[in-house]
């Protein structure tokens, strides 16, 4: 017998993505802009890791297009990067789930570098240049926030019985 999820359980995923999108476009002082983490990437990694049957490549594509639209970047730039990140997580989710938090954090470093390299490649092809700090500092802040994001989303997932 198949049990169905309560409707509010799916809203946890949607609301978490909306909050990640909001944090992505939230105004910050000029000095803090290079430190802005990749909130949408972190959310995609978490949900692809812990709900691979519900959140995956298609979700990453849709959220990536929303990110491109909200940030004013080339349409499909973040979508491509998020698709590749989600694909890697989906391919390895059974292994990653049993890793301790620190090994998952090391994996997130690699995923954040992949995400940044894809964005850097697309921007380079378009002729956009930027400083090294604006490209690679978000990898550091994204990595440092992973354990916190994992805890917050994990508690929400348990509280609302999202599976």
C-alpha positions as CSV (number, residue, x, y, z in Angstrom):
1,X,0.0,0.0,0.0
2,X,1.4,3.3,-1.0
3,X,1.3,6.2,1.4
4,X,1.1,9.8,0.1
5,X,2.9,12.7,1.5
6,X,0.8,15.5,3.0
7,X,0.6,18.5,0.7
8,X,2.4,20.8,3.2
9,X,5.5,18.5,3.1
10,X,6.2,19.5,-0.5
11,X,5.9,23.2,0.5
12,X,9.0,22.8,2.6
13,X,11.1,22.2,-0.5
14,X,9.4,25.1,-2.4
15,X,9.7,27.5,0.5
16,X,13.4,26.6,1.0
17,X,14.1,27.3,-2.6
18,X,12.2,30.6,-2.4
19,X,14.3,31.6,0.6
20,X,17.5,30.7,-1.2
21,X,16.4,32.8,-4.2
22,X,15.6,35.7,-1.9
23,X,19.0,35.4,-0.2
24,X,20.6,35.4,-3.6
25,X,19.1,38.8,-4.6
26,X,19.0,40.3,-1.1
27,X,20.9,43.6,-1.2
28,X,24.2,43.6,0.8
29,X,26.9,46.3,1.2
30,X,29.5,46.5,-1.6
31,X,32.2,45.1,0.7
32,X,30.1,42.0,1.4
33,X,29.1,41.2,-2.2
34,X,32.2,39.0,-2.9
35,X,31.3,36.9,0.1
36,X,27.8,36.1,-1.0
37,X,27.4,32.3,-0.9
38,X,25.7,30.2,-3.6
39,X,22.4,29.7,-1.6
40,X,20.5,28.0,-4.5
41,X,23.4,25.6,-5.1
42,X,23.4,24.6,-1.4
43,X,19.7,24.1,-1.4
44,X,19.9,22.0,-4.6
45,X,22.7,19.9,-3.1
46,X,20.7,19.2,0.0
47,X,17.4,18.3,-1.6
48,X,19.2,16.2,-4.4
49,X,21.1,14.4,-1.7
50,X,18.2,13.7,0.7
51,X,15.3,13.5,-1.7
52,X,16.8,12.3,-4.9
53,X,13.4,10.8,-6.1
54,X,11.7,14.2,-5.8
55,X,14.4,16.8,-6.5
56,X,16.9,16.4,-9.3
57,X,18.0,17.7,-12.7
58,X,14.6,19.1,-13.7
59,X,14.2,21.0,-10.5
60,X,17.7,22.3,-10.8
61,X,17.0,23.5,-14.3
62,X,13.8,25.3,-13.2
63,X,15.5,26.9,-10.2
64,X,18.5,27.8,-12.3
65,X,16.3,29.6,-14.8
66,X,14.7,31.5,-12.0
67,X,18.1,32.4,-10.6
68,X,19.2,33.6,-14.1
69,X,16.0,35.7,-14.4
70,X,16.3,37.3,-10.9
71,X,20.1,38.0,-11.1
72,X,20.0,39.3,-14.7
73,X,22.6,36.9,-16.0
74,X,22.5,35.0,-19.3
75,X,19.4,32.8,-19.4
76,X,20.6,29.2,-18.8
77,X,23.9,30.0,-17.1
78,X,22.9,29.1,-13.6
79,X,20.6,26.4,-15.0
80,X,23.6,24.6,-16.6
81,X,25.7,24.9,-13.5
82,X,22.9,23.6,-11.2
83,X,22.1,20.8,-13.6
84,X,25.6,19.5,-13.5
85,X,25.8,19.9,-9.7
86,X,22.5,18.0,-9.3
87,X,23.6,15.3,-11.7
88,X,26.8,14.7,-9.7
89,X,24.9,14.6,-6.4
90,X,22.3,12.2,-7.8
91,X,25.0,9.9,-9.2
92,X,26.7,9.7,-5.8
93,X,23.8,10.3,-3.3
94,X,24.0,6.8,-1.8
95,X,27.6,7.2,-1.0
96,X,27.4,10.9,0.1
97,X,24.5,10.2,2.5
98,X,26.7,7.9,4.7
99,X,29.6,10.3,4.8
100,X,30.1,12.2,8.0
101,X,29.5,15.9,7.9
102,X,33.1,16.8,7.3
103,X,33.4,14.5,4.3
104,X,30.2,15.9,2.9
105,X,31.6,19.4,3.4
106,X,34.7,18.4,1.4
107,X,32.4,17.2,-1.4
108,X,30.5,20.5,-1.3
109,X,33.9,22.2,-1.8
110,X,34.3,20.3,-5.1
111,X,30.7,20.9,-6.1
112,X,31.1,24.7,-5.4
113,X,34.3,24.8,-7.5
114,X,32.5,23.0,-10.3
115,X,29.6,25.4,-10.1
116,X,31.9,28.4,-10.1
117,X,34.0,27.1,-12.9
118,X,30.9,26.6,-15.1
119,X,29.8,30.2,-14.4
120,X,33.3,31.5,-15.0
121,X,33.5,29.6,-18.3
122,X,30.2,31.0,-19.5
123,X,31.1,34.5,-18.4
124,X,34.5,34.2,-20.1
125,X,32.9,33.0,-23.3
126,X,30.7,36.2,-23.2
127,X,33.7,38.4,-22.5
128,X,32.9,39.3,-18.9
129,X,35.7,39.6,-16.6
130,X,35.8,39.9,-12.8
131,X,38.3,39.8,-10.0
132,X,39.6,36.6,-8.5
133,X,38.0,37.5,-5.2
134,X,34.5,37.9,-6.6
135,X,34.8,34.5,-8.2
136,X,36.4,32.3,-5.5
137,X,35.4,33.9,-2.2
138,X,31.8,32.5,-2.6
139,X,33.3,29.0,-2.8
140,X,34.7,29.6,0.7
141,X,31.5,31.0,2.2
142,X,29.4,28.4,0.5
143,X,31.5,25.6,2.0
144,X,31.5,27.2,5.5
145,X,27.7,27.4,5.4
146,X,27.1,23.8,4.3
147,X,27.0,22.3,7.8
148,X,24.6,25.0,9.0
149,X,22.3,24.6,5.9
150,X,22.4,20.8,6.3
151,X,21.2,21.1,9.9
152,X,18.4,23.6,9.2
153,X,17.0,21.8,6.2
154,X,17.4,18.5,8.0
155,X,15.3,19.7,10.9
156,X,12.7,21.1,8.6
157,X,12.6,17.8,6.7
158,X,12.1,15.8,10.0
159,X,9.6,18.2,11.4
160,X,7.3,18.2,8.4
161,X,8.1,14.5,7.5
162,X,9.3,15.3,4.1
163,X,10.7,12.2,2.3
